[in-house]
Amino acid sequence: MTEEEKRAAIAAYREQKVESGIYALSCLPSGQRWVGSALNLATIRNRLWFTLRLGNDRREQKVESGIYALSCLPSGQRWVGSALNLATIRNRLWFTLRLGNDRHPGLQHAWNAHGEDGFDFEILERLKADDLGAGRDRRLKERLLQWAEELQATRI
């Protein structure tokens, strides 16, 4: 995808009209119906299908918290961050960076200069759920500070 195509895709995404409303889901064989509300009716079908395909597996997954690092391979810059859910953080970061609206200007600038292929994502540390307990946020912050100092990286 060229830079012009990326800009056009981002502009089209930002111009989308979001409609909220009520939707119904029907099971044709059983005749059962479910009704719900959604803030974005354009995306609810895909979200429901995705959730239904995953079944109980997704609900039974244990969420792992921890520390991750992003590296810009051409420039050698590094960033470290903490996440409550390590399984989803990479996709979230890549999504905001592709859109050009990441809240960390240095990271966004490096992404714009070197592109997705210039970046590496690495999980540095997984924190055990029983180690976290009520002090989860404090523990994540402590580990983030330690990793940032050790790697001489910028915290995000």
PyMOL commands that set and color helices and strands:
alter all, ss='L'
color gray80, all
select helices_A, chain A and resi 3-14+41-54+56-60+86-99+105-114+116-118+129-151
alter helices_A, ss='H'
color red, helices_A
select strands_A, chain A and resi 21-26+33-38+65-72+78-83+119-127+154-155
alter strands_A, ss='S'
color yellow, strands_A
deselect
rebuild
show_as cartoon
